[in-house]
Amino acid sequence: MSRIRARLDVLGVALLASASLALTVSPAAPAQRADGAQPLTVEEQRLERAVPQEILRRSGFDGVAPDFGRALADARSFGQAERTVVRQGAALWERAVDRAQGRGPARGDLSRDDDRPLYWARLGMTAHLRQWEPSFGFDDAQRARLLDRLERTSRGQDSMDFPAGKGVERIVMTGFDPFTLDRDIRISNPSGATALALDGTWIRTADGPARIETAVFPVRWQDFADGTVERTLRPRLPEADLFTTVSQGRVGRVDIERFNGAWRGGFPDNDNVSRTETVPVGDPATQPQWTTTTLPYAAVTAADTGRFPVYDNTSVTEVPAGGGAAVVRPDGPTPGSSARAGGGGNYLSNEIAYRATLLRDRLGLTIPGGHVHTPVLQFGAGNTTEVTDPAFVRNRLDIIAQVRAIIRVSAESTD
């Protein structure tokens, strides 16, 4: 895939420049279900609300889903449909990355660092695809394949492309979609915004240039059970020198999560599905209850990376060996215990950290890697209705810059 890449430190310039069951008719999704089509998901049903429509309109992404629907309607075979899906999914990811990194027109008054246009535009596309009824023969398995291709291409999961040769450090970073949208549908996820801001960029370290490649993951239990993390990272980690999974965590602080637990705590995902169980992975007979970070947490917590304090978080919740009630252990798990929460909790942020570090260990890699929890991205004081405000933008830009600094410090501290 051809991708426009930023020159050294272009991100710094770009950051400074950035200062209900049926879906009603909208520009983001089809108006009604066709015979034989699939019902919309809970995520897709939220598209009818005013806030998603405003975000799409004010970012210029309101035409993405209608354009996709028209292109899909022109397909006369499954092969043509798949090529359309791949092409337009990749174009959406590149458009979002370009916008975040200051390339091309902004097409709207939302700040360029905003991750929400990508999220809502993608849902408009999946809604079209879920309800599409082509003129040729088409079954559920083929629809599922197209949905999978759309998800992967529009999230950057299949387009991480490290340069060949020596003298370049290679870094993998992942983020997440917005979540808890029924609590506040305006929510942005700073980890997803950081992934867009850093994808394909270079940073200068004390040891030379480093290239960052990123992807974004859904906040859905089933996708993780289906192996989306492993499928994305398995080909990339062996060629990487460093990786960090990133998600939104606690208010006013950054955490380097020392321990990750093999437990799903049941908090509802973006489809309002709850799962309480051991994290499902391949070869469960050899599955550990805990994995650990290999990020240089001491160096990161000691460095001046930004305005939010950074902590080495060693707390976990476990069932002690022999059973009993779950207890909090501030200094990490005890031998033989069963996980109930890692330092990053027992939601999908803990799970991506667990899966990525377990994959590292199963591949026999010794590279540094682990999870970073960003501060909660907050709106300005008193803003309970507007989709953006100056404090909201400033907070997101500060978080993006601090994650970038944490990655740089990590790269310099792991020779």
Salt bridges, closest charged atoms under 4 A:
ASP9 OD2 - ARG204 NH1 2.42
ASP9 OD1 - ARG404 NH2 2.92
GLU43 OE1 - ARG220 NH1 2.63
GLU44 OE2 - ARG130 NH2 2.91
GLU54 OE2 - ARG58 NH1 2.80
ASP67 OD1 - ARG70 NH2 2.35
GLU82 OE2 - ARG145 NE 2.65
GLU82 OE2 - ARG149 NH1 2.84
ASP98 OD1 - ARG103 NE 2.90
ASP109 OD1 - ARG58 NE 2.89
ASP113 OD2 - ARG396 NE 2.45
ASP114 OD2 - ARG116 NH2 2.63
ASP114 OD2 - ARG396 NH2 3.60
GLU133 OE2 - ARG143 NH2 2.82
ASP148 OD1 - ARG231 NH2 2.62
GLU151 OE1 - ARG155 NE 2.63
GLU151 OE2 - ARG220 NH2 3.25
ASP177 OD1 - ARG122 NH1 3.47
ASP177 OD2 - ARG155 NH2 2.82
ASP182 OD1 - ARG46 NE 2.90
ASP182 OD1 - ARG49 NH2 3.51
ASP184 OD2 - ARG186 NH2 2.94
ASP199 OD2 - ARG3 NH2 2.15
ASP199 OD2 - ARG5 NH1 3.73
GLU213 OE1 - ARG3 NH1 3.28
GLU213 OE2 - ARG5 NH2 3.20
GLU213 OE2 - ARG211 NE 2.99
ASP223 OD1 - ARG220 NE 2.74
GLU230 OE2 - ARG355 NH1 2.81
GLU239 OE2 - ARG236 NE 2.62
ASP255 OD2 - ARG250 NH1 3.01
ASP255 OD1 - ARG253 NH2 2.53
GLU257 OE2 - ARG250 NH1 2.95
GLU257 OE2 - HIS373 ND1 2.75
GLU277 OE2 - ARG264 NH1 2.71
GLU277 OE2 - ARG275 NH1 3.92
ASP312 OD2 - ARG258 NH2 2.51
GLU318 OE2 - ARG329 NE 2.67
GLU351 OE1 - ARG264 NE 2.78
GLU351 OE2 - ARG355 NE 2.88
ASP361 OD1 - ARG360 NE 2.77
ASP398 OD2 - ARG307 NE 2.55
GLU412 OE1 - ARG408 NH1 3.34
